[in-house]
Amino acid sequence: MKTAIALIFISIPLHAIEFIEVENCVAESGSESFEGKVAVHRTVLSRLKASRHPTNTTEIILKPYAFSWTKYGEAKSMNYKQFLECHKAIEQATRLGPWPYRHYYANKGANAIPPPSWALEAKQTLQIGNHLFLSGVK
């Protein structure tokens, strides 16, 4: 049995930084709503704005233990639909800019985890889909 491989040429020019942003979106929020995908990237942008975090989104995303997929070294494969939706969500998040939430974790759904110790000190929370977004974490 032969396997056919289809190559899809995307007309969206991407730089390495943008590809890592899309990969992060798919890995962290691929099964979430569009709003959830935007929220995840706004969190990345909020970390960028914070002085204690690295100076570009690639450094933020690839920082050890910053996101579960980078912690375990497990990049997710993505299909064209996921790629486009995440690319659009990143554009929307960039237009909206940073917000008060710099941390989140999955507290619902198949990937739910118990609250991490750092989450217990949060001052403000917002639930979007399966993620609880937090601010005020030291």
Buried (B, 14 or more C-beta within 10 A) or exposed (E): EEEEEEEEEEEEEEEEEBEBBBBBBBBBBBBBBEEBBBBBBBBBBBBBEEEEBBEEBBBBBEBEEBBBBBEEEEEEEBEEEBBBBBBBBBEBBBEEEBBBBBBBBBBEEEEEEEEEEEBEEBEEBBEBBBBBBBBEBE
